Amino acid sequence: MSVTDESLEKLDRVEARLLKSCDVKYEIKYVPVRFKKGDIYTITVKPIENENQNDGAIVLIPGLGAGVAMFAPNLKHCAINHYVHSFDPLGFGRSSRPKFNDDNAIAELEMVEAMEDWRKAMGIERMYLVGHAFGGYLASAYALEHPERVAHLILVDPWGFAEKVDANEKLIKPYAWMSFLGGVAGYFNPFSPMRWMGPYGLRDNDIYKYVYYLNLPNPTGETAFMNMTLPVGWAKRPMIRRFNGIDKSVGVSFIYGSKSWVDPGPAIDIQSTREGSYVDIKIVRGAGTHVYADDPIAFNKIVRDVVEGRLENPSNDFELEECFHSD
């Protein structure tokens, strides 16, 4: 199934329903960037109480296959004293779908510089970059190139940090069928099955519908992502090798769900080796990889504590206090 006026209208409707649940006024616009004259789809929520523009804006970057509406549970509560923006990275979601360079390092830089063009066009001096999954990888890549524009990194179950683990080193070896499916999946983009299935890929749920229609367009971002990966989803250039190259003035807070499949090991390694820089790790009990949706109260409080300067001493036990589950 390809993109049609009908599918775009359905995407508009389902996205509007999701964003209506955030119960706050928002603005949507396409922000032009230089790369192949593309546009980045952006949602903005103005500060609800005090406008502290000099303190930086909160910028939410969704993960692979997701979009700005996934952050509906967070927009209002993060925008108490700060502007909140969220955008679909170039090549994904409702942003333009240009072809990226086949070289994974160059493609990564093309995405990063599109983010920098977006920042300039938005008139933002410094950002609290909040990235989920692949969005966390992009946020980290951006901080490597433009650390002076990053007030703090908040990385939510970030993808692409760990080194590939040799099969012989795994504590639990995958079943044969897992290896087979992993090999087959390596030939296809992550959302190809949705396109093949057409309407049969739909479920009676707005989130499923949103993701379905969001991923119908030409998958240029997914193709670039696949070029950045090894079989079964390991990053070719894992961020653990590069992260400490980010200027030490940039603090980082890692957030994981206790039920997530993402290994917090790289964050622990970074905390132990990144001397002279703030590194904290939070694990939200009962949450999966989509921490911001599984426990928005806990997630929103962590973000607000960071942007409002209530930084705790970096945690060593990686436990989240019970008070994080109430606002």
PASEBA-1860 file (N, C-alpha, C; in nm, 3 decimals):
! residues 327
1> MSVTDESL> 0.086/-0.120/0.000/0.000/0.000/0.000/0.089/0.124/0.000 ~ 0.056/0.224/-0.083/0.135/0.346/-0.092/0.060/0.461/-0.025 ~ 0.128/0.576/-0.016/0.068/0.693/0.046/-0.036/0.753/-0.049 ~ -0.154/0.776/0.000/-0.261/0.839/-0.077/-0.319/0.953/0.004 ~ -0.401/1.036/-0.064/-0.468/1.144/0.009/-0.553/1.087/0.122 ~ -0.614/0.971/0.095/-0.698/0.908/0.197/-0.616/0.866/0.319 ~ -0.499/0.806/0.296/-0.417/0.762/0.409/-0.362/0.881/0.487 ~ -0.332/0.992/0.416/-0.285/1.112/0.486/-0.396/1.172/0.572
9> EKLDRVEA> -0.518/1.170/0.520/-0.631/1.219/0.599/-0.653/1.134/0.723 ~ -0.639/1.003/0.708/-0.654/0.914/0.823/-0.543/0.938/0.924 ~ -0.422/0.963/0.876/-0.311/0.995/0.966/-0.339/1.124/1.041 ~ -0.390/1.225/0.970/-0.425/1.352/1.035/-0.524/1.328/1.148 ~ -0.626/1.247/1.121/-0.731/1.226/1.220/-0.680/1.150/1.343 ~ -0.605/1.044/1.319/-0.559/0.964/1.433/-0.455/1.040/1.514 ~ -0.370/1.119/1.447/-0.273/1.199/1.521/-0.345/1.305/1.604 ~ -0.447/1.367/1.547/-0.524/1.469/1.621/-0.589/1.409/1.744
17> RLLKSCDV> -0.639/1.286/1.732/-0.701/1.221/1.849/-0.597/1.196/1.958 ~ -0.480/1.151/1.919/-0.375/1.125/2.017/-0.331/1.254/2.086 ~ -0.313/1.360/2.007/-0.267/1.486/2.064/-0.374/1.555/2.148 ~ -0.501/1.529/2.116/-0.610/1.587/2.196/-0.601/1.540/2.341 ~ -0.550/1.421/2.360/-0.541/1.365/2.495/-0.440/1.439/2.582 ~ -0.351/1.518/2.520/-0.250/1.588/2.602/-0.308/1.711/2.670 ~ -0.429/1.755/2.628/-0.502/1.861/2.696/-0.419/1.989/2.709 ~ -0.358/2.031/2.599/-0.280/2.154/2.599/-0.277/2.209/2.456
25> KYEIKYVP> -0.268/2.340/2.444/-0.259/2.400/2.311/-0.122/2.371/2.250 ~ -0.123/2.344/2.122/0.003/2.315/2.054/0.000/2.373/1.913 ~ 0.118/2.392/1.857/0.131/2.439/1.719/0.209/2.335/1.639 ~ 0.171/2.316/1.515/0.241/2.223/1.427/0.289/2.298/1.304 ~ 0.411/2.273/1.264/0.463/2.334/1.142/0.573/2.247/1.083 ~ 0.601/2.274/0.956/0.713/2.211/0.887/0.829/2.310/0.885 ~ 0.944/2.268/0.938/1.061/2.355/0.948/1.159/2.318/0.836 ~ 1.193/2.413/0.749/1.282/2.382/0.637/1.427/2.360/0.681
33> VRFKKGDI> 1.493/2.264/0.618/1.636/2.238/0.640/1.704/2.232/0.504 ~ 1.837/2.246/0.505/1.910/2.253/0.378/1.918/2.119/0.305 ~ 1.929/2.009/0.380/1.955/1.880/0.315/1.843/1.845/0.217 ~ 1.876/1.851/0.088/1.783/1.820/-0.020/1.650/1.895/-0.005 ~ 1.663/2.018/0.051/1.548/2.108/0.067/1.432/2.038/0.139 ~ 1.467/1.969/0.247/1.368/1.895/0.322/1.295/1.979/0.425 ~ 1.196/1.919/0.488/1.118/1.983/0.594/1.106/1.886/0.711 ~ 1.116/1.940/0.831/1.104/1.858/0.952/0.973/1.892/1.023
41> YTITVKPI> 0.891/1.791/1.040/0.759/1.805/1.103/0.776/1.827/1.253 ~ 0.718/1.935/1.305/0.746/1.980/1.441/0.618/2.019/1.515 ~ 0.611/1.980/1.641/0.503/2.024/1.730/0.565/2.105/1.843 ~ 0.500/2.215/1.880/0.552/2.304/1.984/0.443/2.334/2.087 ~ 0.480/2.328/2.214/0.393/2.368/2.324/0.463/2.480/2.399 ~ 0.394/2.593/2.416/0.452/2.707/2.487/0.445/2.684/2.637 ~ 0.534/2.753/2.714/0.531/2.739/2.860/0.394/2.775/2.916 ~ 0.347/2.694/3.008/0.214/2.714/3.065/0.216/2.821/3.173
49> ENENQNDG> 0.324/2.828/3.250/0.332/2.924/3.360/0.439/3.030/3.333 ~ 0.564/2.996/3.355/0.672/3.093/3.340/0.754/3.064/3.216 ~ 0.787/3.169/3.143/0.861/3.153/3.019/1.010/3.176/3.045 ~ 1.083/3.068/3.070/1.227/3.076/3.097/1.305/3.037/2.972 ~ 1.296/3.120/2.870/1.360/3.085/2.743/1.511/3.069/2.756 ~ 1.573/3.148/2.844/1.718/3.142/2.859/1.765/3.010/2.919 ~ 1.673/2.937/2.979/1.709/2.809/3.040/1.711/2.695/2.939 ~ 1.673/2.722/2.817/1.674/2.619/2.714/1.537/2.556/2.693
57> AIVLIPGL> 1.518/2.502/2.576/1.393/2.435/2.541/1.410/2.284/2.556 ~ 1.299/2.218/2.585/1.298/2.072/2.591/1.263/2.021/2.452 ~ 1.346/1.933/2.399/1.326/1.879/2.264/1.315/1.727/2.273 ~ 1.200/1.674/2.233/1.172/1.531/2.241/1.188/1.467/2.104 ~ 1.273/1.364/2.096/1.300/1.296/1.969/1.248/1.152/1.977 ~ 1.149/1.117/1.896/1.093/0.981/1.904/1.187/0.876/1.848 ~ 1.157/0.752/1.880/1.237/0.641/1.832/1.196/0.595/1.693 ~ 1.260/0.490/1.646/1.237/0.437/1.512/1.090/0.400/1.493
65> GAGVAMFA> 1.030/0.453/1.387/0.893/0.419/1.354/0.788/0.494/1.431 ~ 0.830/0.574/1.529/0.736/0.651/1.610/0.727/0.793/1.557 ~ 0.647/0.876/1.624/0.632/1.014/1.582/0.600/1.104/1.699 ~ 0.582/1.231/1.672/0.566/1.330/1.778/0.448/1.301/1.869 ~ 0.341/1.243/1.814/0.221/1.219/1.895/0.242/1.113/2.003 ~ 0.350/1.035/1.992/0.379/0.936/2.095/0.408/1.004/2.229 ~ 0.449/1.132/2.224/0.481/1.206/2.346/0.360/1.283/2.401 ~ 0.241/1.251/2.355/0.121/1.319/2.405/0.110/1.318/2.558
73> PNLKHCAI> 0.146/1.208/2.627/0.135/1.208/2.774/0.235/1.298/2.844 ~ 0.329/1.356/2.769/0.439/1.430/2.831/0.439/1.579/2.799 ~ 0.371/1.619/2.693/0.384/1.756/2.644/0.341/1.859/2.748 ~ 0.223/1.842/2.807/0.170/1.940/2.901/0.256/1.949/3.027 ~ 0.293/1.835/3.082/0.361/1.834/3.211/0.508/1.876/3.200 ~ 0.566/1.863/3.082/0.704/1.909/3.063/0.709/2.057/3.028 ~ 0.593/2.115/2.990/0.590/2.253/2.943/0.547/2.352/3.051 ~ 0.565/2.317/3.177/0.525/2.409/3.284/0.603/2.540/3.275
81> NHYVHSFD> 0.735/2.531/3.263/0.820/2.650/3.262/0.907/2.662/3.138 ~ 0.894/2.570/3.045/0.982/2.569/2.928/0.903/2.542/2.800 ~ 0.956/2.593/2.690/0.904/2.550/2.561/0.934/2.402/2.543 ~ 0.840/2.330/2.486/0.862/2.189/2.452/0.839/2.172/2.303 ~ 0.936/2.114/2.237/0.925/2.083/2.095/0.947/1.934/2.076 ~ 0.882/1.879/1.977/0.912/1.742/1.934/0.910/1.741/1.782 ~ 0.999/1.664/1.723/1.002/1.658/1.577/1.026/1.515/1.530 ~ 0.974/1.487/1.411/1.005/1.361/1.344/1.138/1.381/1.273
89> PLGFGRSS> 1.241/1.302/1.306/1.370/1.319/1.239/1.356/1.309/1.087 ~ 1.442/1.380/1.017/1.441/1.377/0.871/1.452/1.232/0.822 ~ 1.364/1.196/0.728/1.362/1.059/0.678/1.261/0.971/0.747 ~ 1.194/1.025/0.850/1.100/0.946/0.929/0.970/1.023/0.950 ~ 0.867/0.949/0.989/0.741/1.012/1.029/0.684/1.101/0.920 ~ 0.645/1.221/0.959/0.582/1.314/0.866/0.680/1.415/0.809 ~ 0.808/1.397/0.840/0.912/1.481/0.781/0.942/1.434/0.639 ~ 1.019/1.514/0.566/1.058/1.476/0.430/1.135/1.345/0.431
97> RPKFNDDN> 1.131/1.275/0.319/1.195/1.143/0.309/1.305/1.145/0.202 ~ 1.411/1.226/0.220/1.519/1.227/0.120/1.606/1.102/0.131 ~ 1.676/1.069/0.023/1.769/0.957/0.028/1.898/1.004/0.095 ~ 1.945/0.924/0.191/2.070/0.955/0.260/2.185/0.881/0.194 ~ 2.306/0.925/0.228/2.426/0.860/0.176/2.430/0.713/0.216 ~ 2.481/0.629/0.129/2.490/0.486/0.161/2.594/0.458/0.268 ~ 2.689/0.548/0.286/2.788/0.533/0.393/2.721/0.569/0.526 ~ 2.721/0.477/0.622/2.644/0.498/0.745/2.693/0.617/0.826
105> AIAELEMV> 2.825/0.641/0.827/2.878/0.754/0.904/2.835/0.887/0.843 ~ 2.835/0.893/0.710/2.793/1.015/0.642/2.643/1.037/0.659 ~ 2.566/0.929/0.650/2.421/0.940/0.669/2.388/0.991/0.809 ~ 2.461/0.941/0.909/2.441/0.989/1.046/2.467/1.139/1.054 ~ 2.575/1.184/0.991/2.609/1.326/0.994/2.504/1.408/0.920 ~ 2.449/1.355/0.812/2.343/1.426/0.740/2.222/1.447/0.829 ~ 2.187/1.346/0.907/2.075/1.360/1.001/2.106/1.462/1.110 ~ 2.229/1.457/1.161/2.270/1.549/1.267/2.267/1.693/1.218
113> EAMEDWRK> 2.320/1.717/1.099/2.323/1.855/1.049/2.184/1.904/1.013 ~ 2.093/1.814/0.978/1.953/1.853/0.960/1.894/1.898/1.094 ~ 1.931/1.830/1.203/1.888/1.871/1.336/1.943/2.009/1.370 ~ 2.067/2.036/1.332/2.127/2.167/1.360/2.057/2.277/1.279 ~ 2.025/2.249/1.154/1.948/2.345/1.074/1.813/2.371/1.138 ~ 1.751/2.266/1.188/1.622/2.280/1.256/1.635/2.370/1.378 ~ 1.739/2.349/1.458/1.761/2.431/1.578/1.774/2.578/1.542 ~ 1.855/2.606/1.439/1.875/2.744/1.396/1.743/2.806/1.350
121> AMGIERMY> 1.668/2.732/1.271/1.541/2.784/1.219/1.441/2.810/1.331 ~ 1.449/2.730/1.437/1.358/2.746/1.551/1.404/2.855/1.647 ~ 1.526/2.904/1.631/1.578/3.010/1.718/1.608/2.964/1.859 ~ 1.649/2.839/1.874/1.680/2.782/2.005/1.830/2.792/2.031 ~ 1.868/2.848/2.145/2.010/2.860/2.177/2.065/2.729/2.235 ~ 1.997/2.676/2.337/2.042/2.552/2.400/1.921/2.462/2.425 ~ 1.946/2.332/2.420/1.836/2.236/2.428/1.862/2.131/2.535 ~ 1.753/2.091/2.599/1.753/1.967/2.677/1.706/1.859/2.580
129> LVGHAFGG> 1.798/1.781/2.529/1.765/1.682/2.428/1.718/1.553/2.493 ~ 1.595/1.514/2.464/1.537/1.392/2.519/1.513/1.297/2.403 ~ 1.589/1.189/2.396/1.577/1.098/2.284/1.543/0.957/2.327 ~ 1.444/0.898/2.261/1.405/0.760/2.290/1.459/0.666/2.183 ~ 1.521/0.556/2.225/1.567/0.451/2.133/1.660/0.511/2.027 ~ 1.625/0.500/1.898/1.710/0.558/1.793/1.719/0.709/1.809 ~ 1.615/0.771/1.866/1.621/0.914/1.894/1.730/0.947/1.994 ~ 1.757/0.855/2.088/1.866/0.873/2.183/2.002/0.864/2.115
137> YLASAYAL> 2.011/0.776/2.017/2.134/0.764/1.938/2.160/0.893/1.862 ~ 2.056/0.947/1.797/2.071/1.072/1.723/2.104/1.189/1.815 ~ 2.041/1.194/1.932/2.069/1.301/2.027/2.216/1.297/2.070 ~ 2.268/1.177/2.092/2.409/1.162/2.131/2.501/1.202/2.017 ~ 2.466/1.162/1.894/2.546/1.199/1.778/2.547/1.351/1.760 ~ 2.432/1.414/1.786/2.426/1.560/1.777/2.516/1.624/1.882 ~ 2.513/1.572/2.004/2.594/1.628/2.113/2.743/1.616/2.084 ~ 2.782/1.514/2.011/2.923/1.500/1.972/2.965/1.614/1.881
145> EHPERVAH> 2.876/1.656/1.793/2.909/1.760/1.695/2.882/1.901/1.746 ~ 2.781/1.917/1.830/2.739/2.051/1.874/2.716/2.055/2.025 ~ 2.816/2.024/2.105/2.795/2.017/2.251/2.753/2.150/2.312 ~ 2.794/2.261/2.252/2.762/2.392/2.307/2.613/2.422/2.299 ~ 2.539/2.344/2.221/2.395/2.365/2.206/2.313/2.271/2.294 ~ 2.380/2.187/2.371/2.311/2.088/2.453/2.326/2.121/2.601 ~ 2.215/2.153/2.667/2.217/2.181/2.810/2.228/2.052/2.890 ~ 2.164/1.946/2.841/2.165/1.816/2.911/2.107/1.713/2.815
153> LILVDPWG> 2.161/1.593/2.820/2.107/1.480/2.743/2.022/1.393/2.835 ~ 1.902/1.361/2.790/1.818/1.264/2.861/1.791/1.151/2.763 ~ 1.853/1.037/2.786/1.850/0.926/2.692/1.761/0.816/2.747 ~ 1.653/0.789/2.676/1.549/0.698/2.722/1.559/0.565/2.648 ~ 1.604/0.461/2.720/1.624/0.331/2.655/1.695/0.347/2.521 ~ 1.810/0.414/2.519/1.874/0.447/2.391/1.924/0.324/2.316 ~ 1.900/0.324/2.185/1.950/0.219/2.098/2.093/0.252/2.053 ~ 2.168/0.148/2.018/2.294/0.167/1.948/2.413/0.198/2.035
161> FAEKVDAN> 2.404/0.171/2.164/2.516/0.199/2.253/2.608/0.077/2.270 ~ 2.551/-0.040/2.278/2.629/-0.159/2.313/2.711/-0.212/2.196 ~ 2.826/-0.271/2.228/2.903/-0.346/2.131/2.829/-0.475/2.098 ~ 2.848/-0.524/1.976/2.787/-0.652/1.940/2.845/-0.762/2.028 ~ 2.757/-0.845/2.080/2.799/-0.957/2.164/2.812/-1.081/2.077 ~ 2.928/-1.145/2.083/2.948/-1.269/2.008/2.853/-1.376/2.061 ~ 2.799/-1.455/1.970/2.702/-1.558/2.010/2.759/-1.650/2.116 ~ 2.889/-1.677/2.110/2.950/-1.768/2.208/2.960/-1.707/2.346
169> EKLIKPYA> 2.947/-1.572/2.352/2.960/-1.503/2.480/2.825/-1.481/2.547 ~ 2.717/-1.508/2.477/2.585/-1.483/2.533/2.556/-1.581/2.645 ~ 2.495/-1.529/2.750/2.459/-1.615/2.862/2.350/-1.713/2.821 ~ 2.259/-1.666/2.737/2.151/-1.752/2.688/2.156/-1.749/2.536 ~ 2.184/-1.861/2.473/2.192/-1.864/2.328/2.051/-1.861/2.268 ~ 2.034/-1.788/2.159/1.901/-1.780/2.098/1.862/-1.914/2.037 ~ 1.731/-1.937/2.035/1.682/-2.056/1.969/1.710/-2.046/1.819 ~ 1.712/-2.159/1.752/1.744/-2.161/1.609/1.649/-2.072/1.529
177> WMSFLGGV> 1.519/-2.072/1.567/1.423/-1.993/1.490/1.448/-1.844/1.506 ~ 1.504/-1.802/1.623/1.535/-1.661/1.642/1.648/-1.620/1.548 ~ 1.750/-1.706/1.535/1.861/-1.677/1.445/1.812/-1.671/1.301 ~ 1.721/-1.764/1.266/1.668/-1.766/1.130/1.592/-1.637/1.099 ~ 1.502/-1.599/1.191/1.424/-1.478/1.168/1.512/-1.355/1.165 ~ 1.616/-1.354/1.251/1.708/-1.241/1.251/1.779/-1.229/1.118 ~ 1.818/-1.343/1.060/1.885/-1.340/0.931/1.793/-1.293/0.821 ~ 1.668/-1.341/0.822/1.571/-1.298/0.722/1.542/-1.149/0.736
185> AGYFNPFS> 1.522/-1.105/0.861/1.488/-0.964/0.885/1.599/-0.872/0.839 ~ 1.723/-0.922/0.837/1.834/-0.838/0.797/1.825/-0.789/0.654 ~ 1.743/-0.855/0.571/1.730/-0.816/0.432/1.621/-0.711/0.411 ~ 1.542/-0.683/0.512/1.427/-0.596/0.495/1.431/-0.480/0.594 ~ 1.359/-0.373/0.557/1.343/-0.262/0.649/1.247/-0.301/0.760 ~ 1.260/-0.236/0.877/1.179/-0.277/0.993/1.029/-0.274/0.970 ~ 0.979/-0.182/0.885/0.835/-0.168/0.871/0.783/-0.218/0.736 ~ 0.867/-0.293/0.663/0.821/-0.352/0.537/0.695/-0.435/0.554
193> PMRWMGPY> 0.685/-0.520/0.658/0.562/-0.601/0.673/0.436/-0.518/0.679 ~ 0.442/-0.397/0.739/0.324/-0.311/0.745/0.280/-0.272/0.605 ~ 0.378/-0.239/0.519/0.345/-0.196/0.384/0.287/-0.312/0.303 ~ 0.342/-0.431/0.324/0.292/-0.548/0.252/0.149/-0.582/0.294 ~ 0.121/-0.569/0.421/-0.008/-0.613/0.474/-0.121/-0.517/0.440 ~ -0.088/-0.392/0.404/-0.192/-0.296/0.373/-0.286/-0.279/0.491 ~ -0.417/-0.265/0.465/-0.514/-0.245/0.575/-0.515/-0.358/0.676 ~ -0.468/-0.477/0.635/-0.468/-0.589/0.729/-0.363/-0.570/0.839
201> GLRDNDIY> -0.276/-0.468/0.821/-0.179/-0.439/0.925/-0.237/-0.354/1.036 ~ -0.363/-0.312/1.019/-0.425/-0.225/1.118/-0.478/-0.303/1.238 ~ -0.484/-0.235/1.352/-0.546/-0.290/1.472/-0.647/-0.186/1.523 ~ -0.738/-0.230/1.605/-0.841/-0.140/1.655/-0.786/-0.059/1.772 ~ -0.685/0.021/1.743/-0.620/0.100/1.846/-0.551/0.217/1.777 ~ -0.566/0.338/1.833/-0.512/0.456/1.766/-0.360/0.453/1.754 ~ -0.291/0.396/1.853/-0.146/0.390/1.845/-0.103/0.305/1.726 ~ -0.166/0.188/1.710/-0.132/0.101/1.597/-0.163/0.170/1.464
209> KYVYYLNL> -0.278/0.236/1.459/-0.315/0.307/1.335/-0.216/0.419/1.306 ~ -0.178/0.492/1.409/-0.083/0.601/1.392/0.050/0.550/1.336 ~ 0.104/0.446/1.397/0.232/0.391/1.351/0.218/0.336/1.210 ~ 0.106/0.273/1.181/0.083/0.216/1.048/0.088/0.325/0.941 ~ 0.006/0.429/0.955/0.000/0.533/0.854/0.127/0.617/0.850 ~ 0.192/0.631/0.965/0.314/0.710/0.973/0.427/0.647/0.892 ~ 0.423/0.515/0.878/0.534/0.444/0.814/0.502/0.395/0.673 ~ 0.399/0.451/0.610/0.368/0.416/0.472/0.461/0.482/0.370
217> PNPTGETA> 0.508/0.606/0.392/0.589/0.671/0.289/0.721/0.600/0.260 ~ 0.786/0.645/0.154/0.914/0.591/0.110/1.012/0.581/0.228 ~ 1.061/0.461/0.261/1.137/0.440/0.386/1.284/0.480/0.379 ~ 1.311/0.605/0.345/1.452/0.646/0.332/1.525/0.647/0.466 ~ 1.456/0.688/0.571/1.518/0.687/0.703/1.546/0.547/0.751 ~ 1.450/0.457/0.727/1.470/0.317/0.767/1.587/0.254/0.691 ~ 1.598/0.287/0.562/1.709/0.234/0.483/1.842/0.283/0.539 ~ 1.849/0.411/0.575/1.971/0.464/0.636/1.998/0.395/0.770
225> FMNMTLPV> 1.891/0.373/0.847/1.907/0.304/0.974/1.962/0.163/0.953 ~ 1.908/0.092/0.855/1.957/-0.043/0.827/2.104/-0.042/0.788 ~ 2.147/0.063/0.718/2.289/0.076/0.683/2.375/0.103/0.805 ~ 2.313/0.150/0.913/2.388/0.176/1.036/2.395/0.054/1.127 ~ 2.328/-0.054/1.087/2.319/-0.169/1.176/2.389/-0.292/1.120 ~ 2.426/-0.379/1.212/2.471/-0.514/1.181/2.349/-0.605/1.193 ~ 2.359/-0.731/1.151/2.244/-0.822/1.165/2.188/-0.825/1.307 ~ 2.058/-0.833/1.316/1.982/-0.840/1.441/1.994/-0.712/1.523
233> GWAKRPMI> 2.021/-0.600/1.456/2.002/-0.471/1.522/2.118/-0.410/1.597 ~ 2.238/-0.467/1.592/2.353/-0.404/1.657/2.400/-0.285/1.574 ~ 2.447/-0.180/1.640/2.499/-0.064/1.568/2.638/-0.092/1.512 ~ 2.661/-0.050/1.389/2.795/-0.065/1.330/2.897/0.023/1.402 ~ 2.852/0.138/1.447/2.940/0.232/1.518/2.878/0.258/1.655 ~ 2.888/0.163/1.746/2.820/0.176/1.875/2.863/0.302/1.950 ~ 2.766/0.366/2.012/2.791/0.492/2.080/2.882/0.478/2.200 ~ 2.892/0.358/2.259/2.980/0.338/2.373/3.124/0.373/2.339
241> RRFNGIDK> 3.164/0.356/2.213/3.301/0.387/2.171/3.325/0.537/2.162 ~ 3.218/0.613/2.142/3.233/0.755/2.108/3.179/0.850/2.213 ~ 3.097/0.799/2.302/3.020/0.887/2.389/3.107/0.979/2.474 ~ 3.218/0.928/2.525/3.303/1.010/2.610/3.377/1.118/2.533 ~ 3.358/1.121/2.401/3.408/1.232/2.322/3.320/1.355/2.331 ~ 3.201/1.340/2.387/3.114/1.455/2.411/3.175/1.541/2.520 ~ 3.174/1.671/2.501/3.232/1.763/2.599/3.179/1.733/2.739 ~ 3.268/1.736/2.837/3.233/1.698/2.974/3.132/1.792/3.039
249> SVGVSFIY> 3.114/1.910/2.979/3.016/2.005/3.033/2.872/1.957/3.009 ~ 2.854/1.862/2.920/2.721/1.811/2.888/2.688/1.696/2.984 ~ 2.593/1.721/3.073/2.548/1.616/3.163/2.454/1.521/3.092 ~ 2.441/1.400/3.146/2.352/1.302/3.084/2.276/1.224/3.190 ~ 2.149/1.203/3.164/2.065/1.119/3.249/2.008/1.007/3.162 ~ 2.037/0.883/3.200/1.982/0.767/3.131/1.854/0.723/3.203 ~ 1.752/0.690/3.127/1.627/0.638/3.184/1.595/0.505/3.116 ~ 1.574/0.402/3.197/1.538/0.270/3.145/1.412/0.221/3.215
257> GSKSWVDP> 1.336/0.138/3.145/1.227/0.067/3.209/1.278/-0.063/3.266 ~ 1.229/-0.101/3.383/1.278/-0.224/3.446/1.241/-0.348/3.365 ~ 1.138/-0.337/3.280/1.096/-0.451/3.198/1.139/-0.438/3.053 ~ 1.228/-0.343/3.026/1.275/-0.323/2.890/1.378/-0.429/2.851 ~ 1.389/-0.453/2.721/1.490/-0.546/2.670/1.625/-0.477/2.652 ~ 1.629/-0.343/2.663/1.753/-0.269/2.640/1.846/-0.283/2.760 ~ 1.970/-0.320/2.735/2.069/-0.342/2.839/2.125/-0.209/2.889 ~ 2.113/-0.178/3.020/2.170/-0.054/3.073/2.321/-0.061/3.095
265> GPAIDIQS> 2.382/-0.175/3.061/2.525/-0.192/3.083/2.611/-0.080/3.026 ~ 2.589/-0.036/2.900/2.669/0.074/2.847/2.659/0.202/2.930 ~ 2.539/0.230/2.984/2.523/0.350/3.067/2.606/0.337/3.194 ~ 2.609/0.217/3.251/2.690/0.194/3.372/2.837/0.213/3.340 ~ 2.881/0.163/3.225/3.020/0.181/3.184/3.053/0.329/3.165 ~ 2.962/0.401/3.101/2.985/0.544/3.079/2.992/0.619/3.212 ~ 2.905/0.583/3.305/2.907/0.649/3.436/3.040/0.627/3.507 ~ 3.097/0.509/3.492/3.222/0.478/3.563/3.345/0.536/3.494
273> TREGSYVD> 3.334/0.574/3.367/3.451/0.622/3.293/3.446/0.770/3.258 ~ 3.330/0.831/3.267/3.317/0.971/3.225/3.345/1.064/3.344 ~ 3.469/1.075/3.378/3.510/1.154/3.494/3.489/1.303/3.468 ~ 3.448/1.373/3.573/3.430/1.516/3.563/3.303/1.558/3.491 ~ 3.209/1.466/3.473/3.084/1.498/3.405/2.969/1.431/3.479 ~ 2.853/1.496/3.477/2.736/1.442/3.546/2.676/1.328/3.464 ~ 2.664/1.211/3.524/2.601/1.095/3.460/2.512/1.027/3.563 ~ 2.383/1.021/3.536/2.290/0.955/3.628/2.213/0.849/3.552
281> IKIVRGAG> 2.168/0.748/3.626/2.092/0.638/3.567/1.965/0.618/3.650 ~ 1.852/0.620/3.583/1.724/0.594/3.649/1.659/0.471/3.586 ~ 1.608/0.383/3.668/1.532/0.269/3.619/1.391/0.277/3.677 ~ 1.293/0.287/3.589/1.154/0.304/3.630/1.090/0.167/3.645 ~ 1.056/0.134/3.768/1.001/0.001/3.795/0.867/-0.020/3.725 ~ 0.854/-0.136/3.662/0.729/-0.174/3.598/0.711/-0.123/3.456 ~ 0.803/-0.038/3.409/0.792/0.018/3.274/0.871/-0.066/3.174 ~ 0.823/-0.065/3.049/0.896/-0.129/2.941/0.983/-0.029/2.869
289> THVYADDP> 1.009/-0.053/2.742/1.098/0.037/2.669/1.036/0.175/2.646 ~ 0.902/0.182/2.636/0.835/0.311/2.618/0.804/0.372/2.755 ~ 0.909/0.410/2.826/0.895/0.459/2.963/0.803/0.580/2.968 ~ 0.815/0.670/2.871/0.738/0.794/2.870/0.588/0.769/2.864 ~ 0.548/0.654/2.808/0.406/0.618/2.799/0.365/0.520/2.907 ~ 0.456/0.429/2.944/0.424/0.328/3.046/0.408/0.390/3.184 ~ 0.490/0.490/3.215/0.480/0.560/3.344/0.510/0.708/3.322 ~ 0.416/0.781/3.259/0.441/0.921/3.228/0.463/1.008/3.351
297> IAFNKIVR> 0.402/0.973/3.464/0.422/1.054/3.585/0.567/1.049/3.628 ~ 0.624/0.929/3.633/0.764/0.915/3.671/0.855/0.982/3.568 ~ 0.827/0.957/3.441/0.910/1.013/3.334/0.907/1.165/3.337 ~ 0.788/1.224/3.345/0.776/1.370/3.344/0.847/1.433/3.462 ~ 0.842/1.369/3.577/0.909/1.423/3.695/1.060/1.421/3.678 ~ 1.112/1.313/3.621/1.257/1.306/3.598/1.300/1.418/3.504 ~ 1.225/1.437/3.395/1.260/1.542/3.299/1.253/1.679/3.364 ~ 1.146/1.706/3.438/1.132/1.837/3.501/1.240/1.860/3.606
305> DVVEGRLE> 1.277/1.758/3.680/1.385/1.774/3.778/1.515/1.813/3.710 ~ 1.541/1.753/3.595/1.665/1.785/3.522/1.662/1.928/3.472 ~ 1.556/1.967/3.403/1.554/2.099/3.340/1.540/2.211/3.443 ~ 1.485/2.180/3.559/1.470/2.282/3.663/1.584/2.280/3.764 ~ 1.689/2.202/3.732/1.812/2.206/3.811/1.811/2.124/3.937 ~ 1.712/2.035/3.952/1.707/1.951/4.072/1.781/1.819/4.047 ~ 1.908/1.831/4.014/1.989/1.712/3.986/2.032/1.646/4.116 ~ 2.009/1.517/4.124/2.052/1.441/4.241/2.197/1.398/4.223
313> NPSNDFEL> 2.257/1.355/4.333/2.387/1.289/4.319/2.366/1.166/4.233 ~ 2.455/1.144/4.135/2.436/1.029/4.046/2.412/0.900/4.123 ~ 2.309/0.826/4.081/2.270/0.704/4.150/2.368/0.592/4.123 ~ 2.397/0.515/4.226/2.482/0.397/4.211/2.403/0.268/4.222 ~ 2.282/0.276/4.279/2.203/0.154/4.294/2.096/0.141/4.186 ~ 2.081/0.249/4.104/1.993/0.247/3.989/1.848/0.218/4.026 ~ 1.810/0.252/4.149/1.672/0.233/4.191/1.599/0.366/4.184 ~ 1.474/0.363/4.146/1.392/0.483/4.141/1.309/0.491/4.268
321> EECFHSD> 1.314/0.605/4.337/1.241/0.621/4.461/1.090/0.614/4.435 ~ 1.018/0.569/4.535/0.873/0.556/4.521/0.808/0.691/4.492 ~ 0.868/0.800/4.542/0.808/0.931/4.524/0.801/0.969/4.376 ~ 0.877/0.901/4.291/0.874/0.931/4.150/0.743/0.885/4.087 ~ 0.665/0.809/4.163/0.540/0.760/4.108/0.422/0.846/4.149 ~ 0.450/0.964/4.203/0.343/1.059/4.231/0.392/1.197/4.193 ~ 0.299/1.283/4.153/0.340/1.414/4.105/0.325/1.519/4.216
END
